[in-house]
């Protein structure tokens, strides 16, 4: 699975994907590829931004949009469960 979470104006992307070696057992990773950051992040990882946010915050915001499919919501849930003390769906 490979879902675009967030594009930016300069062509950068944030994707929730299993198409990376950092993913295992079908659990997605948040991959950010932009001019200012290239990273593969778990839900507890801090995204350098102003103010700093966790990768889980990005996925929660994406999942809260009403047009998410059941498959996308299941992927977000699998991702967020990696951090039991973090935000959950």
C-alpha positions as CSV (number, residue, x, y, z in Angstrom):
1,X,0.0,0.0,0.0
2,X,1.1,3.5,-0.8
3,X,-1.1,6.4,0.1
4,X,-0.4,10.1,-0.5
5,X,-1.0,11.9,2.8
6,X,0.1,15.4,2.1
7,X,1.7,17.2,-0.9
8,X,3.4,20.6,-0.5
9,X,3.7,23.5,-2.9
10,X,7.3,22.7,-3.8
11,X,6.6,19.1,-4.8
12,X,7.4,17.4,-1.5
13,X,5.2,14.5,-0.3
14,X,4.3,12.6,2.9
15,X,3.1,9.1,2.2
16,X,1.9,6.3,4.4
17,X,3.4,3.2,2.8
18,X,4.6,-0.4,3.1
19,X,6.8,0.1,0.0
20,X,10.0,0.7,1.9
21,X,12.5,-1.5,3.7
22,X,11.6,0.3,7.0
23,X,8.1,-1.3,6.8
24,X,7.7,-4.8,8.2
25,X,4.9,-7.2,8.7
26,X,2.6,-5.0,6.7
27,X,2.8,-2.1,9.1
28,X,3.1,1.2,7.2
29,X,5.7,3.9,7.7
30,X,5.3,7.6,7.1
31,X,7.8,8.6,4.4
32,X,8.4,12.3,4.0
33,X,10.3,13.5,0.9
34,X,10.7,17.2,0.7
35,X,13.4,19.8,0.2
36,X,13.9,20.3,3.9
37,X,13.4,16.7,5.2
38,X,13.8,13.2,3.9
39,X,12.7,10.7,6.5
40,X,11.0,7.4,7.3
41,X,9.1,7.9,10.5
42,X,7.3,5.9,13.1
43,X,4.3,7.5,14.9
44,X,6.3,8.7,17.9
45,X,9.0,10.4,15.8
46,X,9.2,14.2,15.8
47,X,8.8,16.0,12.5
48,X,11.0,19.1,12.5
49,X,8.4,21.8,11.9
50,X,7.3,24.9,13.7
51,X,5.8,24.0,16.1
52,X,7.3,20.4,16.2
53,X,4.7,17.7,15.8
54,X,4.8,13.9,15.9
55,X,4.4,11.8,12.8
56,X,1.2,10.4,14.4
57,X,-0.3,13.9,14.4
58,X,0.0,14.0,10.6
59,X,-1.6,10.6,10.2
60,X,-4.4,11.5,12.6
61,X,-5.2,14.7,10.7
62,X,-5.2,12.8,7.4
63,X,-7.4,10.0,8.7
64,X,-10.0,12.6,10.1
65,X,-10.9,13.7,6.5
66,X,-14.3,12.2,5.6
67,X,-13.2,10.8,2.2
68,X,-10.8,8.1,3.7
69,X,-11.5,4.5,2.5
70,X,-11.8,1.6,5.0
71,X,-8.4,0.4,3.7
72,X,-6.8,3.8,4.4
73,X,-8.3,3.9,7.8
74,X,-7.1,0.4,8.6
75,X,-3.5,1.3,7.4
76,X,-3.6,4.5,9.7
77,X,-4.8,2.3,12.6
78,X,-2.0,-0.2,12.1
79,X,0.5,2.6,11.9
80,X,-0.7,4.4,15.1
81,X,-0.8,1.1,17.1
82,X,3.0,1.0,17.0
83,X,2.9,3.7,19.7
84,X,0.4,2.5,22.3
85,X,0.8,5.7,24.4
86,X,0.2,8.0,21.5
87,X,-3.0,9.1,19.8
88,X,-5.2,6.3,18.4
89,X,-8.2,6.2,16.1
